């Protein structure tokens, strides 16, 4: 096989939707006045680079850019093909075209495409001009006008209806976290491939079973055998670990249609933090007369994933079991990094996944309103041991059910299953995001049972091409129709659940503590609103457009309950982040006390796309823990702590707290539980010490603490601290006597925070802090330096010290020497340290 990339500079121009391109297709056409597009590249990126449209900032009128989606766009590429490039078969391949387009080669139409999420391949063996100039032209139709006059009867959308007919990223039509940006263009690579031999279409490597550390794998290979007979062909598979050959077999094609591979003493892939995500090297070669003519390479892990759905007292479990071990899943939802997908880089994937690792994430759910993620994303999840719960790309709607649409979705499903099924981290397919619920929103409550897309088309694709992976028709979903909750997609009695109870006002029907009326089996989506980090907030409003407090509060419902009168924007950013952080902490801790009734939770959401803001929405980064400028927010650190392997929880009851240990460890721990009732000056008001045993892999009630046993004098100046201490562990947590909506009343005096010690060891900075009185939400930051903070936005008790580590990534000492480390908090005067003093 030989290939020729057609990436690079193309010419592009727009035309009206009713225009003819006959002149453009003529042999003597020259694209004078057209602009350069650096394919693969979205049209928005091209126009932004040329200065024709603007970037993302507050106050931008996004409607000024809607002319892009309302016109057709023509891409033009001249290229030369050598005479010896011709083989038995030559294909023109497109990895991704967004979305409705006609393709012309040398003036002749060779194809039509209508799906952003699939690749396209055209046989151009007899259509290329060898040893001559060739011209490739793609006409992209306006994605909104192309679907004009479609019949919307029986359909439903939470946003515009035009998106329902387009197999492209649904969030581009606007969502509650990003503004409208209806993309189009050549968003993935274009190339020619020429073959004078057969080649590998695809393969499927999976774990069938594990028995006493011996693993039985399955391998299924599909060949393209149209070019010549298979008489001289064979296939060879090798599996290696650390360069050492573990398995090797060579045989004919029939052997490889369903080959069993036995691995003795297999080293298993485990999701973090339950073990190491060990990967093997897989090599598959197609041999012709003993010489390799096509090859496939990847890393893969040996593991078995099951969903345990057993009867419980009030429902049916939904427990992820990996290699025979039941897990409590700690995770978050994932959305695309950028609303313009060609601008996403591998370096960004590396950074976000490193945040996920540091944030104690064991699962990411790829949400169904974005894109099927890149190979880089899955390679990183494989490497880091992060499980992936993957939606198919349909969201919040009732979609067309006609044969043409169903056929398009089936091809999309098959393509993406074949592309992603060999990744070890992928543990579950979900048919869509909230489409079952959308039937109820549109007053067609029980019609979701008859949805052909999720119940027939995608289910069949998964069954045909990835039968060893669990399929959930929708998320949320109650998969057992005849069991309790089976008529409710969002039932707490089975399957997975999405809940948004987001008010901090106890009088509200949406009061966040009403979560305790639910005992979900698996909570796959929940979240709270807050603003981004200060640096991001002010960058996004770099033009310093006037922001009135009412506008901002309307973007953060109920926030006025916890914001002081006359607050500046710094205060408001802090208070909304505080609300979000504590609410997420409250919910996660509650879910962990329900182990094994609830078997995991995925908060909404881990990240946000770089995007414009939606109409009526101040910022497009309101529910993420890492904002769109890649800055971890306060909520990132609160969820990180709530997801630790071992935590203590004061579970709120009517007259006090039940104190729980929640452990993911595989061993018991003996130690002391200390319960301290303190004031912010460090005075001990009440104290209790209990010898206890924390049981492995459990949620265990350790103690009952009742308010009537405490000497509460001033609830705004006092708090509870619980500490478990053993020879190996010191675990702590803190709780105030007031609810979130009254946090602004807490009587914090200004704390004096001192740096007792700071030193460098390799690429790590170690810092020891001391405070005289209670210090609230201490935040360390080095501006514009890529730092992983061991902890941040943490509290310190009066007269205590804390040492923590800052890991500098991609360290540049010259840059670091010019920086200040600054430390601040709710009741702390800023402390700074000139980092040049370290060297």
PyMOL commands that set and color helices and strands:
alter all, ss='L'
color gray80, all
select helices_A, chain A and resi 22-25+43-49+62-65+83-85+162-165+170-173+253-256+341-343+346-358+375-384+403-420+435-441+447-450+452-465+512-517+534-540+549-555+559-562+569-593+634-642+707-709+740-745+813-817+835-838
alter helices_A, ss='H'
color red, helices_A
select strands_A, chain A and resi 2-5+8-15+35-39+41-42+72-81+89-94+97-98+100-105+108-114+120-123+132-140+156-157+185-186+190-195+199-211+214-224+233-241+244-251+259-263+280-288+291-300+305-308+311-312+315-316+319-322+325-326+329-334+363-366+387-391+397-398+426-430+470-472+497-498+523-525+600-603+646-653+656-663+669-679+684-694+698-706+718-725+730-736+753-761+764-771+775-782+787-789+794-796+800-808+820-825+828-834
alter strands_A, ss='S'
color yellow, strands_A
deselect
rebuild
show_as cartoon
